[in-house]
Amino acid sequence: MSTSEFSKEWRVLGFGKHPEIGAVVQARLREAGLAANVIVLTDDEAGDAVLAKELDNNEYDGVVIGSFISGQDPSLPPTEETTLWFNRVLNVIHAHAPAAQIVLVRNPDDALAAIFRVLG
């Protein structure tokens, strides 16, 4: 997918658990012409607060939830713990960025295509 396929510079926030994956995904999204910010969250109140603050301080067209948290990666099936985490982040997004579209990815390589599917 190339930059020319995007009709506008979408503002997207991505988040997940692994910093090394987040850095790669952020670089890919920015290279494609998106105003992308990818952050790493922890599964606790501090992580929820980081997400809430980021959403309060910036306006996003879409919020990309990493596959480890959302349970979308078939090789990383959801657990009770990750399901609780996923529910919490959905509620944080809903409370702090109700106009943003939710984007679920199946793996890091799916991020750009998933954003296009949801925002395009």
C-alpha positions as CSV (number, residue, x, y, z in Angstrom):
1,M,0.0,0.0,0.0
2,S,1.5,3.3,-1.0
3,T,1.0,6.9,0.3
4,S,-1.0,7.7,-2.9
5,E,-3.7,5.3,-1.7
6,F,-4.5,7.5,1.2
7,S,-7.0,10.3,0.6
8,K,-5.7,12.3,3.5
9,E,-3.1,12.3,6.2
10,W,-5.0,10.3,8.9
11,R,-4.0,10.8,12.5
12,V,-3.6,7.5,14.1
13,L,-2.6,6.3,17.6
14,G,-1.3,2.8,17.9
15,F,-0.5,0.9,21.1
16,G,0.7,-2.4,22.2
17,K,2.8,-4.3,24.7
18,H,6.1,-4.6,22.9
19,P,8.3,-1.5,22.3
20,E,10.4,-3.1,19.5
21,I,7.3,-3.9,17.5
22,G,5.8,-0.5,18.2
23,A,8.9,1.3,16.8
24,V,8.8,-0.8,13.5
25,V,5.0,-0.2,13.1
26,Q,5.3,3.5,13.7
27,A,8.1,3.8,11.1
28,R,6.0,1.9,8.5
29,L,2.9,4.0,9.1
30,R,4.8,7.3,8.9
31,E,6.6,6.1,5.8
32,A,3.1,5.6,4.3
33,G,2.2,9.2,5.0
34,L,0.2,8.8,8.2
35,A,0.5,11.1,11.2
36,A,1.2,8.1,13.4
37,N,2.1,7.8,17.0
38,V,2.7,4.4,18.5
39,I,3.0,4.0,22.3
40,V,3.7,1.1,24.6
41,L,1.2,0.3,27.4
42,T,1.4,-1.7,30.5
43,D,-1.6,-3.7,31.8
44,D,-2.3,-1.6,34.8
45,E,-3.7,1.7,36.0
46,A,-0.6,3.5,34.9
47,G,-0.9,2.2,31.3
48,D,-4.6,3.2,31.3
49,A,-3.6,6.7,32.4
50,V,-0.9,7.0,29.7
51,L,-3.6,6.1,27.1
52,A,-6.1,8.5,28.5
53,K,-3.6,11.3,28.6
54,E,-2.5,10.7,25.0
55,L,-6.1,10.7,23.8
56,D,-6.9,13.8,25.8
57,N,-4.0,15.7,24.4
58,N,-4.3,14.8,20.8
59,E,-7.1,14.2,18.3
60,Y,-7.0,10.9,16.4
61,D,-9.0,9.6,13.4
62,G,-8.2,6.0,14.4
63,V,-6.8,4.1,17.4
64,V,-5.0,0.9,16.5
65,I,-5.0,-1.8,19.1
66,G,-2.2,-4.3,19.0
67,S,-3.0,-7.9,18.4
68,F,-1.5,-9.1,21.7
69,I,-4.0,-6.9,23.6
70,S,-7.0,-7.5,21.3
71,G,-6.5,-11.2,20.9
72,Q,-6.6,-11.0,17.1
73,D,-3.3,-12.8,16.4
74,P,-4.1,-16.5,16.0
75,S,-0.7,-17.4,17.3
76,L,-1.3,-15.4,20.6
77,P,-4.8,-16.5,21.7
78,P,-6.5,-14.3,24.3
79,T,-6.4,-15.1,28.0
80,E,-8.6,-13.9,30.7
81,E,-6.0,-11.3,31.6
82,T,-5.7,-9.9,28.1
83,T,-9.5,-10.0,27.7
84,L,-9.8,-7.8,30.8
85,W,-7.1,-5.5,29.5
86,F,-8.8,-5.3,26.1
87,N,-12.1,-4.4,27.7
88,R,-10.4,-1.6,29.8
89,V,-8.7,0.0,26.8
90,L,-11.9,0.0,24.8
91,N,-13.6,1.9,27.6
92,V,-10.7,4.3,27.9
93,I,-10.8,5.0,24.2
94,H,-14.6,5.4,24.3
95,A,-14.4,7.9,27.2
96,H,-11.5,9.9,25.9
97,A,-11.8,9.7,22.1
98,P,-15.4,8.8,21.2
99,A,-15.1,10.0,17.6
100,A,-12.0,7.9,16.8
101,Q,-12.5,4.7,14.9
102,I,-11.2,1.5,16.5
103,V,-8.7,-0.5,14.4
104,L,-7.9,-4.1,15.3
105,V,-4.9,-5.7,13.7
106,R,-4.1,-9.4,13.4
107,N,-0.4,-8.9,13.6
108,P,2.1,-6.0,13.1
109,D,2.3,-6.5,9.4
110,D,-1.5,-6.0,9.1
111,A,-1.5,-2.5,10.6
112,L,-1.4,-0.4,7.4
113,A,-4.0,-2.6,5.7
114,A,-6.2,-2.6,8.7
115,I,-6.1,1.2,9.0
116,F,-7.0,1.5,5.3
117,R,-9.9,-0.9,5.8
118,V,-11.4,1.0,8.7
119,L,-10.6,4.6,7.8
120,G,-10.7,4.3,4.0
